[in-house]
Amino acid sequence: MKIATWNVNSLAVRLPQVLDWLAANPVDALALQELKLTDDKFPADALAAAGYQTVAFGQKTYNGVAILSRHPLRDVVRNIPGFEDEQARVIAATLDTPAGPLRLVNGYFVNGQEPGSDKFAYKMRWLQALQDWLRGELAQHPRLALVGDFNVAPEDRDSYDPEGLRETIHHTTQERQHFQALLGLGLTDAFRLFEQPEKSFSWWDYRMLGFQKNRGLRIDHILVSQALAPLVTACTVDRQPRKNKQPSDHAPVVATLQAL
């Protein structure tokens, strides 16, 4: 079984690329972020024709998340329960796979703008609320994956310029502590279960030939619960879609799990 996450940076613009990618990579589940469209504009019919059931949580112009699945979806939750938020950032659902239920939590984590800003304070509150909620989700759903655009580069090796960018957004000690706290709940970074090429990133700035020069960050992640971690056989970044004409600035991250 394969699960993937991809910040598409506007589904309206990128839908043909998503459909092409799914045709070439028929993953069991794909989590999308930054839909940038309202639910009434969500292309459920086109995705159904491609073989995917969908649940979406969108808003106009910004944010928005969705789960695409080849398996039935149920028990859908939108945003973090108990955390008041006007932004469409989280969608969770249980996939009924042949090997049993899999809880998939898809998040478009707060960017945070810069340390000391109101948006950074919102990011800290949001991350804490996510952590508090996930503790209960993990107790209820032992087979759980948390995926999405985390807007956090967890370690120096996840940044093209760790010294030059130290303590800037995505690189701050506070953000990295929150990432470690998620691991402390019993989650594992699937990408780091395996030897990976140096300078492996999932996002590259559109400006200054970011992709061509591999000036990137690894901020898109798949974290798996203790029950799933032994089943992960691979986790990779698919750089190919970043080479498309009018690409998203993010690439898909794909995890392969055995016996699922």
Order of alpha helices (4+ residues) and beta strands (2+ residues): beta-alpha-beta-alpha-beta-beta-beta-beta-beta-alpha-beta-alpha-beta-beta-beta-beta-beta-beta
